[in-house]
Amino acid sequence: MAKQDVRNEKVNPNARSTASNPPPQPQYKYSTPIEDAKLVTSVVDRALDIPITITSRELLAVAPEVRRNIKDLITTKRTPTNNNPSAMIHLEHQNEDHVDVFMAALPVREDGLITARHTEELCTIDVIVNGDITVEGVCDDGSQIVGIRKDIWEKLCLPVRSDHIMVIESAHETKERTIGLLQDLKITIGGYDFYVQAQVVENAPYELLLGLLLLTYTASTIQHFANGGLHLTLNDPNTGAVITVPSRPRNRKPVADDKSHTVGF
């Protein structure tokens, strides 16, 4: 076998292997004498712990979690106590459904003194409207009108006087225009007919509000009882009959697509 003769092979001394040589390293770096890499972590940690001035608007704008936490903190929740259960009252707010508000527990009296309750529910009586529909009539001698809710009026299919509207004002000073007047609307209580002027209210927390217009028209008297109930005595101005009807607790009925707010009459 012939041997390869490499003695006469010429090697270029300037040839370089790019695969074996590492990339060139920078020969200089720029720094200042005051720099200290050991202080970086310490400074960052201290900066995160330093109080800064920020407005509530800025904080809520950049921090969704903060908004959620604040909402949870200010939402009223039921917190029962060991000795005195919290009392619950129903309030109706504008653009909201019924809201349950739980009062803070008060100390239980041990001296036997009888005191009033925090709140009493409004009483109702059954009323037949126009001989057709039975509704729940809320007795409220603090109201100046007889009011009927819009959906009840629509079921009656009665014409309304749109040229006889009122601007009614609630206890918390919000105002609302009625749809119109149902003139001489027949309502039947205890088998006797009464004729009232009823305003149709679009947003109302009642089906029928029996206010001062009915109570003065019938020279009514209301007898309240310690259990929260009442007896309503009415004088029929047309027949002279005197009738007394008992009340029952109010039954809050949900209304579909109801965006009502409390009118408070």
One Martini backbone bead per residue (centre of mass of N, CA, C, O) as a GRO file, in nm:
protein
  265
    1MET     BB    1   0.097   0.035   0.023
    2ALA     BB    2   0.068   0.356  -0.026
    3LYS     BB    3   0.210   0.636   0.101
    4GLN     BB    4   0.141   0.935   0.220
    5ASP     BB    5   0.282   1.244   0.121
    6VAL     BB    6   0.333   1.530   0.353
    7ARG     BB    7   0.599   1.693   0.329
    8ASN     BB    8   0.501   1.892   0.074
    9GLU     BB    9   0.283   2.022   0.235
   10LYS     BB   10   0.114   2.321   0.242
   11VAL     BB   11   0.081   2.563   0.503
   12ASN     BB   12  -0.131   2.806   0.606
   13PRO     BB   13  -0.075   3.031   0.862
   14ASN     BB   14  -0.357   3.214   0.817
   15ALA     BB   15  -0.533   2.989   0.877
   16ARG     BB   16  -0.873   2.951   1.017
   17SER     BB   17  -1.092   2.816   1.257
   18THR     BB   18  -1.424   2.892   1.315
   19ALA     BB   19  -1.513   2.651   1.505
   20SER     BB   20  -1.273   2.677   1.738
   21ASN     BB   21  -1.317   2.975   1.769
   22PRO     BB   22  -1.397   3.220   1.969
   23PRO     BB   23  -1.550   3.491   2.034
   24PRO     BB   24  -1.505   3.803   2.074
   25GLN     BB   25  -1.399   4.004   2.332
   26PRO     BB   26  -1.436   4.258   2.521
   27GLN     BB   27  -1.191   4.505   2.622
   28TYR     BB   28  -1.430   4.683   2.748
   29LYS     BB   29  -1.571   4.881   3.024
   30TYR     BB   30  -1.834   5.070   3.181
   31SER     BB   31  -1.773   5.270   3.477
   32THR     BB   32  -1.821   5.363   3.813
   33PRO     BB   33  -1.694   5.393   4.127
   34ILE     BB   34  -1.990   5.397   4.280
   35GLU     BB   35  -2.054   5.125   4.205
   36ASP     BB   36  -2.282   4.858   4.358
   37ALA     BB   37  -2.411   4.546   4.325
   38LYS     BB   38  -2.497   4.483   4.629
   39LEU     BB   39  -2.721   4.729   4.647
   40VAL     BB   40  -2.962   4.660   4.460
   41THR     BB   41  -3.142   4.474   4.632
   42SER     BB   42  -3.170   4.664   4.874
   43VAL     BB   43  -3.305   4.901   4.723
   44VAL     BB   44  -3.553   4.753   4.616
   45ASP     BB   45  -3.671   4.666   4.888
   46ARG     BB   46  -3.699   4.957   5.002
   47ALA     BB   47  -3.881   5.074   4.777
   48LEU     BB   48  -4.128   4.879   4.831
   49ASP     BB   49  -4.155   5.000   5.149
   50ILE     BB   50  -4.220   5.280   5.060
   51PRO     BB   51  -4.414   5.534   5.101
   52ILE     BB   52  -4.679   5.663   4.893
   53THR     BB   53  -4.846   5.901   4.698
   54ILE     BB   54  -5.202   5.829   4.653
   55THR     BB   55  -5.491   5.819   4.507
   56SER     BB   56  -5.790   5.665   4.490
   57ARG     BB   57  -5.825   5.689   4.184
   58GLU     BB   58  -5.551   5.560   4.108
   59LEU     BB   59  -5.584   5.293   4.256
   60LEU     BB   60  -5.857   5.198   4.116
   61ALA     BB   61  -5.745   5.218   3.818
   62VAL     BB   62  -5.486   4.995   3.862
   63ALA     BB   63  -5.667   4.801   4.079
   64PRO     BB   64  -5.890   4.551   4.070
   65GLU     BB   65  -5.851   4.408   4.345
   66VAL     BB   66  -5.913   4.656   4.514
   67ARG     BB   67  -6.203   4.694   4.421
   68ARG     BB   68  -6.308   4.420   4.523
   69ASN     BB   69  -6.228   4.454   4.822
   70ILE     BB   70  -6.390   4.712   4.878
   71LYS     BB   71  -6.665   4.597   4.811
   72ASP     BB   72  -6.659   4.379   5.034
   73LEU     BB   73  -6.621   4.583   5.277
   74ILE     BB   74  -6.904   4.765   5.204
   75THR     BB   75  -7.081   4.520   5.227
   76THR     BB   76  -7.364   4.416   5.357
   77LYS     BB   77  -7.382   4.175   5.625
   78ARG     BB   78  -7.455   3.889   5.788
   79THR     BB   79  -7.413   3.904   6.163
   80PRO     BB   80  -7.443   3.697   6.394
   81THR     BB   81  -7.516   3.655   6.732
   82ASN     BB   82  -7.529   3.504   7.042
   83ASN     BB   83  -7.748   3.691   7.209
   84ASN     BB   84  -7.844   3.888   6.950
   85PRO     BB   85  -8.019   3.896   6.694
   86SER     BB   86  -8.047   4.030   6.407
   87ALA     BB   87  -8.226   4.275   6.260
   88MET     BB   88  -8.464   4.281   5.993
   89ILE     BB   89  -8.492   4.496   5.712
   90HIS     BB   90  -8.684   4.647   5.452
   91LEU     BB   91  -8.547   4.800   5.165
   92GLU     BB   92  -8.596   5.052   4.907
   93HIS     BB   93  -8.416   5.133   4.619
   94GLN     BB   94  -8.298   5.291   4.374
   95ASN     BB   95  -8.265   5.061   4.125
   96GLU     BB   96  -8.373   4.837   4.329
   97ASP     BB   97  -8.425   4.592   4.514
   98HIS     BB   98  -8.460   4.434   4.777
   99VAL     BB   99  -8.301   4.515   5.089
  100ASP     BB  100  -8.108   4.370   5.333
  101VAL     BB  101  -8.090   4.504   5.663
  102PHE     BB  102  -7.858   4.475   5.928
  103MET     BB  103  -7.859   4.527   6.246
  104ALA     BB  104  -7.710   4.598   6.510
  105ALA     BB  105  -7.668   4.469   6.800
  106LEU     BB  106  -7.845   4.487   7.098
  107PRO     BB  107  -7.892   4.503   7.409
  108VAL     BB  108  -8.046   4.324   7.650
  109ARG     BB  109  -8.303   4.370   7.842
  110GLU     BB  110  -8.344   4.323   8.221
  111ASP     BB  111  -8.599   4.522   8.336
  112GLY     BB  112  -8.884   4.475   8.163
  113LEU     BB  113  -8.898   4.678   7.944
  114ILE     BB  114  -9.118   4.804   7.709
  115THR     BB  115  -9.055   4.817   7.361
  116ALA     BB  116  -9.012   4.909   7.056
  117ARG     BB  117  -8.968   4.834   6.749
  118HIS     BB  118  -8.786   4.902   6.471
  119THR     BB  119  -9.019   4.765   6.285
  120GLU     BB  120  -9.303   4.779   6.051
  121GLU     BB  121  -9.518   4.632   5.860
  122LEU     BB  122  -9.727   4.665   5.622
  123CYS     BB  123 -10.063   4.653   5.572
  124THR     BB  124 -10.327   4.441   5.429
  125ILE     BB  125 -10.587   4.415   5.177
  126ASP     BB  126 -10.844   4.288   5.002
  127VAL     BB  127 -10.895   4.389   4.653
  128ILE     BB  128 -11.138   4.469   4.414
  129VAL     BB  129 -11.089   4.558   4.075
  130ASN     BB  130 -11.348   4.620   3.874
  131GLY     BB  131 -11.456   4.320   3.930
  132ASP     BB  132 -11.173   4.140   3.852
  133ILE     BB  133 -10.920   4.210   4.046
  134THR     BB  134 -10.709   4.080   4.293
  135VAL     BB  135 -10.551   4.275   4.541
  136GLU     BB  136 -10.303   4.446   4.723
  137GLY     BB  137 -10.374   4.659   4.993
  138VAL     BB  138 -10.210   4.938   5.113
  139CYS     BB  139 -10.198   5.082   5.425
  140ASP     BB  140 -10.161   5.456   5.406
  141ASP     BB  141 -10.190   5.757   5.592
  142GLY     BB  142  -9.923   5.903   5.443
  143SER     BB  143 -10.093   5.926   5.188
  144GLN     BB  144 -10.245   6.135   4.924
  145ILE     BB  145 -10.305   5.871   4.757
  146VAL     BB  146 -10.423   5.662   4.498
  147GLY     BB  147 -10.245   5.375   4.392
  148ILE     BB  148 -10.144   5.211   4.078
  149ARG     BB  149 -10.003   4.980   3.907
  150LYS     BB  150  -9.931   4.937   3.584
  151ASP     BB  151  -9.984   4.624   3.547
  152ILE     BB  152 -10.270   4.637   3.663
  153TRP     BB  153 -10.394   4.834   3.461
  154GLU     BB  154 -10.339   4.659   3.207
  155LYS     BB  155 -10.534   4.427   3.299
  156LEU     BB  156 -10.799   4.610   3.295
  157CYS     BB  157 -10.839   4.787   3.030
  158LEU     BB  158 -10.833   5.094   3.104
  159PRO     BB  159 -10.876   5.412   3.071
  160VAL     BB  160 -10.664   5.699   3.080
  161ARG     BB  161 -10.595   6.019   3.212
  162SER     BB  162 -10.338   6.201   3.061
  163ASP     BB  163 -10.445   6.501   3.172
  164HIS     BB  164 -10.407   6.359   3.480
  165ILE     BB  165 -10.130   6.435   3.633
  166MET     BB  166  -9.853   6.363   3.856
  167VAL     BB  167  -9.613   6.479   4.095
  168ILE     BB  168  -9.435   6.265   4.288
  169GLU     BB  169  -9.312   6.245   4.628
  170SER     BB  170  -9.085   6.120   4.824
  171ALA     BB  171  -8.928   6.083   5.124
  172HIS     BB  172  -8.637   6.119   4.948
  173GLU     BB  173  -8.707   6.343   4.712
  174THR     BB  174  -8.821   6.194   4.480
  175LYS     BB  175  -8.942   6.215   4.140
  176GLU     BB  176  -9.269   6.138   3.974
  177ARG     BB  177  -9.462   6.060   3.703
  178THR     BB  178  -9.759   5.990   3.615
  179ILE     BB  179  -9.972   5.848   3.375
  180GLY     BB  180 -10.257   5.875   3.531
  181LEU     BB  181 -10.618   5.865   3.549
  182LEU     BB  182 -10.861   5.680   3.738
  183GLN     BB  183 -11.184   5.737   3.712
  184ASP     BB  184 -11.390   5.607   3.928
  185LEU     BB  185 -11.274   5.363   4.070
  186LYS     BB  186 -11.360   5.039   4.140
  187ILE     BB  187 -11.374   4.919   4.477
  188THR     BB  188 -11.367   4.613   4.674
  189ILE     BB  189 -11.471   4.591   5.025
  190GLY     BB  190 -11.635   4.355   5.184
  191GLY     BB  191 -11.867   4.388   4.940
  192TYR     BB  192 -11.801   4.696   4.892
  193ASP     BB  193 -11.838   4.991   4.709
  194PHE     BB  194 -11.579   5.207   4.576
  195TYR     BB  195 -11.489   5.549   4.459
  196VAL     BB  196 -11.187   5.637   4.297
  197GLN     BB  197 -10.885   5.826   4.257
  198ALA     BB  198 -10.637   5.686   4.042
  199GLN     BB  199 -10.297   5.656   4.018
  200VAL     BB  200 -10.061   5.575   3.777
  201VAL     BB  201  -9.770   5.378   3.854
  202GLU     BB  202  -9.488   5.258   3.726
  203ASN     BB  203  -9.311   5.280   3.998
  204ALA     BB  204  -9.399   5.026   4.234
  205PRO     BB  205  -9.421   4.847   4.562
  206TYR     BB  206  -9.725   4.813   4.468
  207GLU     BB  207 -10.056   4.755   4.372
  208LEU     BB  208 -10.222   4.910   4.613
  209LEU     BB  209 -10.286   5.238   4.736
  210LEU     BB  210 -10.422   5.334   5.058
  211GLY     BB  211 -10.498   5.642   5.113
  212LEU     BB  212 -10.647   5.935   5.210
  213LEU     BB  213 -10.871   5.934   4.997
  214LEU     BB  214 -11.017   5.685   5.119
  215LEU     BB  215 -11.025   5.755   5.427
  216THR     BB  216 -11.198   6.019   5.392
  217TYR     BB  217 -11.431   5.909   5.213
  218THR     BB  218 -11.492   5.683   5.465
  219ALA     BB  219 -11.429   5.766   5.751
  220SER     BB  220 -11.187   5.627   5.872
  221THR     BB  221 -11.061   5.367   6.093
  222ILE     BB  222 -10.764   5.275   6.282
  223GLN     BB  223 -10.663   4.967   6.438
  224HIS     BB  224 -10.402   4.888   6.635
  225PHE     BB  225 -10.167   4.625   6.709
  226ALA     BB  226  -9.907   4.466   6.874
  227ASN     BB  227  -9.869   4.251   6.623
  228GLY     BB  228  -9.920   4.463   6.357
  229GLY     BB  229 -10.204   4.481   6.321
  230LEU     BB  230 -10.535   4.560   6.170
  231HIS     BB  231 -10.835   4.764   6.166
  232LEU     BB  232 -11.075   4.853   5.913
  233THR     BB  233 -11.300   5.129   5.909
  234LEU     BB  234 -11.588   5.178   5.698
  235ASN     BB  235 -11.787   5.425   5.525
  236ASP     BB  236 -12.061   5.417   5.325
  237PRO     BB  237 -12.177   5.691   5.144
  238ASN     BB  238 -12.422   5.539   4.985
  239THR     BB  239 -12.545   5.329   5.226
  240GLY     BB  240 -12.422   5.354   5.539
  241ALA     BB  241 -12.229   5.144   5.582
  242VAL     BB  242 -12.041   4.952   5.831
  243ILE     BB  243 -11.705   4.836   5.805
  244THR     BB  244 -11.482   4.561   5.904
  245VAL     BB  245 -11.136   4.489   5.835
  246PRO     BB  246 -10.882   4.280   5.817
  247SER     BB  247 -10.552   4.220   5.821
  248ARG     BB  248 -10.238   4.148   5.657
  249PRO     BB  249  -9.955   4.058   5.565
  250ARG     BB  250  -9.723   4.142   5.351
  251ASN     BB  251  -9.682   4.042   5.002
  252ARG     BB  252  -9.397   4.014   4.824
  253LYS     BB  253  -9.403   4.062   4.477
  254PRO     BB  254  -9.260   3.982   4.201
  255VAL     BB  255  -9.153   4.166   3.909
  256ALA     BB  256  -9.122   4.157   3.591
  257ASP     BB  257  -8.891   4.372   3.488
  258ASP     BB  258  -8.831   4.533   3.747
  259LYS     BB  259  -8.733   4.899   3.800
  260SER     BB  260  -8.805   4.980   4.073
  261HIS     BB  261  -8.884   5.237   4.310
  262THR     BB  262  -8.938   5.403   4.581
  263VAL     BB  263  -9.208   5.616   4.665
  264GLY     BB  264  -9.322   5.643   4.972
  265PHE     BB  265  -9.657   5.661   5.055
   0.00000   0.00000   0.00000
